[in-house]
Amino acid sequence: MRKGFLIVLVVVLAAAFAAPAMAGTDINGFYKTRMFMTNFVQYYGGDYGTTVGPPRKDAATMAFVEQRMRLKVTSGDENVKAVAQFEIDSVWGDTKGNGQSASGGGLGTDATNIETKNAYVWFKIPNTPLDVTVGLQGQSDSYANVFMGGADMGGIFVNGKVAPVAFRLGWAKWSEGGAAATTANRLDLEKANDYTFYLAEAKFSPVKDVKVGGNLYVLQNDMGRASGYTQRIYMPGVDVTFGAGPATINAFAFYQLGKYRDYSASGTSDINIGGFAADARVDLNAGPGKAFAEALYISGGDDPSQKFKSIVDSGYTNSIFLRTDMQILMLAADTLTAVAGLYASSPGDKTMGVGGRGMMHAAGGFSMKMGDKLTGKVGLGYLAAVKKLKTDPTYMNKTMGTEVNASVNYTLAKGLDVGLVGAYALIGDFFKSSATDAGDPDNCFDLHARVGYVF
C-alpha cells in the first residue's frame, strides 16, 4: 500500500516539474530543522523514546537534530482547486523507515514515512459569495489556537462574505467508530459512536481596523457509547481586533457548557462541564522595534469528578498556542516535532486545561531589526495553574515556571534564514515530587540553532 502511494506521488511530482506549462499547477512548501542542546524536550507519544512528563531532577542534557519538510501541490484555476499536502518529519539518526509517523532519520533513510496532511478540493459556488472546502483540511479557531490550531480533519467548511460580514460554517468527523477505530477493524460505521464537530462563525467589520466576531462550536462525542458514556459540549464565544494609534489590540473569550454522561453504571450522576478561557494581547510599534504583552486565563476547579470547571480542547498536538513564542513554558513559533510545552507536563494531563486545574499565562517581548538582514528578539513569560486538585500533595504549589528567552535570525537569501535561540526557565513547585529538597526538579534550558527555507 505504501509503495503504491509513493509511486503515485512520484508520478504526480515528476509531471508537475516536467511540465511547467501545465495550467494552474503550483508546488510550494518549506524545509525547517532545529539543532538542540537541552534538558527539556516534550514529544508526542514518545516517538523517540522521550515521553511527556514533569521536569526531572538531574535531567541529562540531550543533543539532537530534528527536521520537517512540507510539500503542497495545488492544481486548478480561480474557481476550483485540488490540493494535496504532504509532510516528512524525523530526528536525525532515529530509525530507518518503519512506517511510523515522525521517524526515518536513521542510516539508510530510504522508505521513510510520508504523512498525508491534507487532501481536499476547494471551489466557488457560481453567482454566490460562497466558497467550499471538502476533504482532509486544516482548520483553526478564532481563539489563538487555544482550542484548535491547524488541526487537520475530514469535513466540509463553507466561507462567505456579504460586506461588512464574513462567515464560516463547518462540519467535521473527528473520529469514525470511536474506540473500534483502534482495533484491527479500524472502522466501525455504526452511526452512534462517532466524534463530530460543528462550527459557525460571523465576523463583523463596521469600520476599517475593527473586527468583531461571534462564534459557536459544538462537540458531539459518542466515542464511548459502546462502553456507556457520551459527551456534549457547547462553546459560544466572541473575539475582537481593533487598532488604537500605534497599537493593535486583540481579545477573545469563550465559555463551554455541557455534560459528561456515564449511563453504564446505575445511579452515576452526570458531570457538568462549565469552564471558560479569556485572553488579551497588545502589539505595539515601539520606537525602533515591535513589542507585545499578552495574558491568557483558563478557568479551573479542584475536583473534576464532581464538576469540570476548565475547558476541553481538541486534543494533544491539535491545540497549539504559539503566539507568545515561549520555548519551554508553552509552544515556540518554530515548533516542529517537539510539540508540547511545560503546561503539558502536568501530572496525568496533556491539555490546555491542565487536568481540570486551569492555567494562567502572561508574557511580553520585544523584537527589532539590527541590520538589513538581522533581527533580534527577547521574551519573558510566567505560567501557573489556577487551582490545585484536592488530590494534589500539600507540598505542590500552583507555580509552574518563569522563562526568559532570546533569539537572533539572519536572512541569507530570499526565503532562506538561519537563527540561534536560547531560553532558561525557573521551574516552580508545581512539579515538586516530594516534600524534601530531593523532590525539586532542575531548572530547564534550551539552546538550538535553526535553518528554514520557504519555497
Secondary structure by P-SEA (a helix, b strand, c coil): caaaaaaaaaaaaaaaaacccccccccccbbbbbbbbccccccccccccccccccccbbbbbbbccbbbbbbbbbbcccbbbbbbbbbbbcccccccccccccccccccccccccccccbbbbbcccccbbbbcccbbbbccccccccccccccbbbbbbbcccccccccccccccccccccccccccccccbbbbbbbbbbbbbccccbbbbbbbbbbbccccccccbbbbbbbbbbbbbbbcccbbbbbbbbbbbbbbcccccccbbbbbbbbcccbbbbbbbccccccccbbbbbbbbccccccccbbbccccccccccccccccccccccccccccccccccccccccccccccbbbbbcbbbbbccccbbbbbbcbbbbbcccccccccccccccccccccbbbbbcccccccccccccccccccccccccccccccbbbbbbccccccc
